[in-house]
């Protein structure tokens, strides 16, 4: 029989790529989605088949990580071989505005899901989406042995999730792992994250739709990789013989300014003519540099990323330019509220 996976956060960037990967491997995939009065499944619509069709392999269920009881009954009924917890309030800058909500979803949501697995009595492998933001102020390069020093409510919530996952692994002999992923982006990245905000602006400026884009700290150093490659690492962690925690990263070192320059250059534009500073996009506490060391993942999982940050910028700019053409030269979904943050 085909393996069965359950994914929280299935409608997000990582969830959509992971779903594609698992379906390509013959999995039956179940995903958790929040009830909304508007459709929020755009990233996985191309994968969906009517469940009445005998060939359907993707099934969606309403629920929320704030409801532990729902998680327990749902997991008991699905009985998945693998559980991937990708759901969270994942925007670092927003976490300063909504610290309690971030703690409740990004932190406590994890323990609710782990407890649901335990209470349902299912034999499954559990993946927890941890984050390089847990390292925060600790100098790079960062690996699995680097001490945590989070600098945001988001980072602090992820530290809790990391340790509670490790605790359930040790206390209940659960196959539970933490994937400590450094920044990973793609054309499916949310529009309010700095990389996608930049590449969408490049497309709009080239098309004459807008003149400027407002950003915050351009000196932050990040290790940006390609999300489509990182979900392969997630899957490999759950295929290992023993549960262990792994860092996934490219090892590259690029500033936000570098990403801006690469993106604007791809479209033949001078970034200095179009990028403006807005202090509202600064974090109360900044994370200066995140650069990952993924040697363990290479040695034990055979995972090696191929797309570096410069190539990633080109992929995203090309995709946004093409997408804008299909929308008639105007972003029909352009958010009217300020897009915060430089994660």
C-alpha positions as CSV (number, residue, x, y, z in Angstrom):
1,X,0.0,0.0,0.0
2,X,1.1,3.6,-0.6
3,X,2.5,5.5,2.3
4,X,0.2,8.1,3.8
5,X,1.4,11.6,4.9
6,X,-0.3,14.4,6.9
7,X,0.8,17.9,6.4
8,X,-0.1,21.0,8.4
9,X,0.6,24.2,6.5
10,X,-0.1,22.4,3.2
11,X,-1.2,25.6,1.5
12,X,2.0,27.5,2.2
13,X,5.2,27.6,0.1
14,X,6.9,24.5,1.7
15,X,3.6,22.6,2.0
16,X,2.9,22.9,-1.7
17,X,6.4,21.8,-2.8
18,X,6.4,18.9,-0.2
19,X,3.0,17.8,-1.5
20,X,4.3,17.7,-5.1
21,X,7.3,15.7,-3.9
22,X,5.3,13.1,-2.0
23,X,2.7,12.7,-4.7
24,X,5.5,12.1,-7.2
25,X,6.7,9.3,-4.8
26,X,3.2,7.7,-4.8
27,X,2.1,8.9,-1.4
28,X,-1.5,9.5,-0.4
29,X,-1.4,13.1,1.1
30,X,-3.7,14.6,3.6
31,X,-3.5,18.3,4.4
32,X,-4.8,20.6,7.1
33,X,-6.5,23.8,6.0
34,X,-8.1,26.6,8.0
35,X,-11.7,27.4,7.2
36,X,-12.0,30.7,5.4
37,X,-14.7,32.6,3.5
38,X,-12.3,33.0,0.7
39,X,-10.3,30.4,-1.2
40,X,-6.7,30.0,0.2
41,X,-5.5,26.9,-1.8
42,X,-3.9,28.6,-4.8
43,X,-0.5,27.0,-4.3
44,X,-1.9,23.5,-4.4
45,X,-4.9,23.9,-6.8
46,X,-2.9,22.4,-9.7
47,X,-2.4,19.2,-7.6
48,X,-6.0,18.7,-6.5
49,X,-8.2,16.0,-7.9
50,X,-11.9,15.6,-7.0
51,X,-11.9,13.1,-4.1
52,X,-14.8,11.3,-5.9
53,X,-12.3,10.3,-8.5
54,X,-10.7,6.9,-7.8
55,X,-7.3,8.3,-8.8
56,X,-7.4,11.1,-6.1
57,X,-4.3,11.1,-3.8
58,X,-4.7,14.5,-2.2
59,X,-7.3,15.1,0.5
60,X,-7.9,18.3,2.5
61,X,-9.4,18.5,6.0
62,X,-10.5,21.6,8.0
63,X,-8.8,22.2,11.3
64,X,-6.5,24.4,13.2
65,X,-3.5,23.9,15.5
66,X,-5.3,25.8,18.2
67,X,-7.7,22.8,18.5
68,X,-5.9,19.8,19.9
69,X,-9.0,17.6,20.1
70,X,-9.6,18.0,16.4
71,X,-6.0,17.1,15.7
72,X,-6.2,13.9,17.8
73,X,-9.4,12.6,16.1
74,X,-8.2,13.6,12.7
75,X,-4.9,11.8,13.1
76,X,-6.6,8.7,14.5
77,X,-8.9,8.5,11.4
78,X,-6.1,9.2,8.8
79,X,-3.4,7.1,10.6
80,X,-0.5,8.6,8.6
81,X,2.9,7.0,8.2
82,X,4.5,10.5,8.3
83,X,3.4,13.8,9.9
84,X,4.9,17.1,8.7
85,X,4.2,20.1,10.9
86,X,4.8,23.1,8.7
87,X,2.0,25.4,10.0
88,X,2.9,28.5,11.9
89,X,2.7,32.3,12.1
90,X,5.9,32.5,10.2
91,X,6.6,36.2,9.6
92,X,9.3,37.4,11.9
93,X,8.4,41.1,11.8
94,X,4.7,40.4,12.4
95,X,5.6,38.3,15.4
96,X,6.6,41.5,17.2
97,X,3.1,42.8,16.6
98,X,1.4,39.5,17.5
99,X,3.6,37.8,20.0
100,X,0.8,36.0,21.8
101,X,-0.7,34.7,18.6
102,X,2.7,33.6,17.4
103,X,3.4,31.7,20.7
104,X,0.0,30.0,20.5
105,X,0.4,28.8,16.9
106,X,4.1,28.5,16.3
107,X,4.9,27.3,19.8
108,X,1.9,25.6,21.5
109,X,0.6,24.4,18.2
110,X,3.5,22.0,18.0
111,X,2.9,20.4,21.4
112,X,-0.8,20.1,20.6
113,X,0.1,18.1,17.5
114,X,2.7,16.0,19.3
115,X,0.2,15.2,22.0
116,X,-2.4,14.4,19.4
117,X,0.0,11.9,17.9
118,X,0.5,10.3,21.3
119,X,-3.1,10.3,22.3
120,X,-4.2,8.8,19.0
121,X,-1.8,6.0,19.6
122,X,-0.6,5.9,16.0
123,X,2.8,4.7,14.8
124,X,4.1,7.6,12.7
125,X,7.2,9.7,12.0
126,X,7.0,13.3,12.9
127,X,8.8,16.3,11.3
128,X,8.9,19.6,13.0
129,X,9.8,22.7,10.9
130,X,12.4,24.5,13.0
131,X,14.1,27.7,11.9
132,X,17.5,29.4,11.7
133,X,15.8,32.3,13.5
134,X,16.4,30.2,16.7
135,X,20.1,31.0,16.5
136,X,19.4,34.8,16.3
137,X,22.4,36.6,17.8
138,X,24.7,33.6,17.9
139,X,27.6,34.3,15.4
140,X,27.8,32.2,12.2
141,X,28.3,29.7,10.9
142,X,25.5,27.9,12.7
143,X,25.0,24.1,12.9
144,X,23.2,21.5,15.0
145,X,25.5,22.2,18.0
146,X,25.2,26.0,17.9
147,X,23.5,27.6,21.0
148,X,20.2,29.2,20.4
149,X,19.7,33.0,21.0
150,X,16.4,34.0,19.5
151,X,15.8,37.7,18.8
152,X,12.1,37.7,18.1
153,X,8.8,36.2,19.4
154,X,8.9,33.9,16.3
155,X,12.4,32.7,17.1
156,X,11.5,32.1,20.7
157,X,8.4,30.1,19.8
158,X,10.4,28.0,17.4
159,X,12.9,27.3,20.2
160,X,10.0,26.0,22.3
161,X,8.9,23.8,19.4
162,X,12.4,22.4,18.9
163,X,12.8,21.4,22.6
164,X,9.3,20.0,23.0
165,X,9.8,17.8,19.9
166,X,13.1,16.6,21.2
167,X,11.4,15.9,24.6
168,X,8.6,13.8,23.0
169,X,11.3,11.9,21.1
170,X,13.1,11.0,24.4
171,X,10.1,10.7,26.7
172,X,7.9,8.6,24.4
173,X,10.4,6.9,22.1
174,X,8.7,8.8,19.2
175,X,10.4,9.1,15.8
176,X,10.4,12.9,15.9
177,X,12.9,15.2,14.2
178,X,13.7,18.9,13.9
179,X,14.6,20.3,10.5
180,X,16.5,23.5,11.2
181,X,16.0,25.2,7.8
182,X,17.7,28.4,6.9
183,X,15.9,30.9,4.8
184,X,14.5,29.2,1.7
185,X,12.5,31.1,-1.0
186,X,10.8,30.5,-4.3
187,X,8.2,32.1,-6.7
188,X,5.6,30.7,-4.2
189,X,7.0,32.7,-1.3
190,X,4.4,34.9,0.4
191,X,4.3,38.4,-1.0
192,X,5.1,40.2,2.3
193,X,8.4,38.4,2.8
194,X,11.3,40.5,1.7
195,X,12.6,38.4,-1.1
196,X,9.2,38.1,-2.8
197,X,8.5,41.7,-2.1
198,X,11.6,42.6,-3.9
199,X,11.1,40.4,-7.0
200,X,7.4,41.4,-7.3
201,X,8.5,45.1,-7.2
202,X,11.2,44.4,-9.9
203,X,8.5,43.0,-12.2
204,X,6.1,45.9,-11.5
205,X,8.8,48.6,-12.0
206,X,10.0,47.0,-15.2
207,X,6.3,47.0,-16.4
208,X,5.9,50.7,-15.4
209,X,3.3,49.8,-12.8
210,X,5.2,51.4,-9.9
211,X,8.4,53.5,-9.3
212,X,9.7,52.5,-5.9
213,X,9.8,49.8,-3.3
214,X,10.3,50.5,0.4
215,X,12.6,48.3,2.5
216,X,14.2,48.2,5.9
217,X,17.6,46.9,6.9
218,X,19.7,46.1,3.8
219,X,22.7,45.0,5.7
220,X,21.3,41.8,7.2
221,X,23.2,38.7,6.1
222,X,21.2,35.6,5.1
223,X,21.8,32.2,3.7
224,X,19.0,31.9,1.1
225,X,18.2,28.6,-0.6
226,X,15.5,27.2,-3.0
227,X,12.5,25.9,-1.2
228,X,11.8,23.2,-3.8
229,X,15.2,21.6,-2.8
230,X,14.7,21.9,0.9
231,X,11.5,19.8,1.0
232,X,13.6,16.9,-0.3
233,X,15.7,17.3,2.8
234,X,12.6,17.2,5.0
235,X,11.5,13.9,3.5
236,X,15.0,12.4,3.8
237,X,15.0,13.1,7.5
238,X,12.0,10.9,8.0
239,X,13.5,8.0,5.9
240,X,16.6,7.8,8.2
241,X,17.2,4.8,10.4
242,X,17.2,6.9,13.6
243,X,15.6,10.2,14.4
244,X,18.1,13.1,14.4
245,X,17.9,16.9,14.0
246,X,19.5,18.4,10.9
247,X,20.4,21.9,9.6
248,X,19.5,22.5,5.9
249,X,21.4,25.5,4.3
250,X,23.5,26.5,1.3
251,X,26.4,28.0,3.4
252,X,26.1,31.1,1.3
253,X,26.5,34.6,2.7
254,X,24.4,37.4,1.1
255,X,23.0,40.7,2.4
256,X,19.6,41.9,1.6
257,X,21.4,44.5,-0.6
258,X,23.0,41.7,-2.5
259,X,19.6,40.1,-3.2
260,X,18.2,43.5,-4.2
261,X,21.1,44.1,-6.6
262,X,20.9,40.6,-8.2
263,X,17.1,41.0,-8.6
264,X,17.1,44.4,-10.2
265,X,20.1,43.5,-12.4
266,X,18.2,40.5,-13.8
267,X,15.6,43.0,-15.1
268,X,18.2,45.5,-16.4
269,X,17.3,48.0,-13.7
270,X,19.4,50.2,-11.4
271,X,18.2,49.3,-7.9
272,X,19.5,52.6,-6.3
273,X,17.0,54.5,-8.4
274,X,14.0,52.6,-7.0
275,X,14.8,51.3,-3.5
276,X,13.7,53.6,-0.6
277,X,14.2,53.2,3.1
278,X,11.3,53.0,5.6
279,X,12.2,52.5,9.3
280,X,8.8,50.8,9.9
281,X,10.3,47.7,8.3
282,X,13.1,47.4,10.9
283,X,12.7,44.9,13.7
284,X,13.0,46.0,17.4
285,X,15.8,43.5,17.7
286,X,17.7,42.6,14.5
287,X,19.4,39.3,13.5
288,X,22.6,40.4,11.8
289,X,23.9,37.2,10.2
290,X,22.5,33.7,9.6
291,X,24.8,31.3,7.7
292,X,24.2,27.6,7.9
293,X,26.6,24.6,8.0
294,X,24.7,21.6,6.5
295,X,27.6,19.2,6.7
296,X,25.7,16.7,8.7
297,X,22.8,16.6,6.2
298,X,25.3,16.1,3.4
299,X,27.1,13.2,5.2
300,X,24.1,11.4,6.7
301,X,21.3,12.2,4.3
302,X,23.1,12.9,1.0
303,X,21.4,16.2,0.8
304,X,23.2,18.9,-1.2
305,X,21.5,22.1,-2.5
306,X,22.3,23.2,-6.1
307,X,20.7,26.6,-6.3
308,X,22.6,29.5,-4.6
309,X,21.2,32.9,-3.7
310,X,22.1,34.6,-6.9
311,X,20.4,31.9,-9.0
312,X,17.4,32.0,-6.7
313,X,17.0,35.7,-7.3
314,X,17.0,35.1,-11.1
315,X,14.4,32.3,-10.7
316,X,12.1,34.4,-8.7
317,X,12.4,37.6,-10.9
318,X,11.8,35.6,-14.0
319,X,8.7,34.0,-12.5
320,X,7.3,37.3,-11.3
321,X,7.9,39.0,-14.6
322,X,6.1,36.2,-16.4
323,X,3.3,36.1,-13.9
324,X,2.7,39.9,-14.3
325,X,2.5,39.4,-18.0
326,X,-0.3,36.9,-17.5
327,X,-2.1,39.3,-15.3
328,X,-2.1,42.0,-18.0
329,X,0.7,44.1,-16.4
330,X,-1.0,44.6,-13.1
331,X,-0.8,42.7,-9.8
332,X,-4.5,41.9,-9.3
333,X,-3.8,40.6,-5.8
334,X,-1.6,43.6,-4.8
335,X,-1.9,43.9,-1.0
336,X,-3.1,47.3,0.1
337,X,-1.6,47.2,3.6
338,X,2.1,47.7,4.3
339,X,4.1,44.6,3.7
340,X,6.4,44.2,6.8
341,X,9.6,42.5,7.5
342,X,12.9,41.3,6.1
343,X,12.9,37.7,7.0
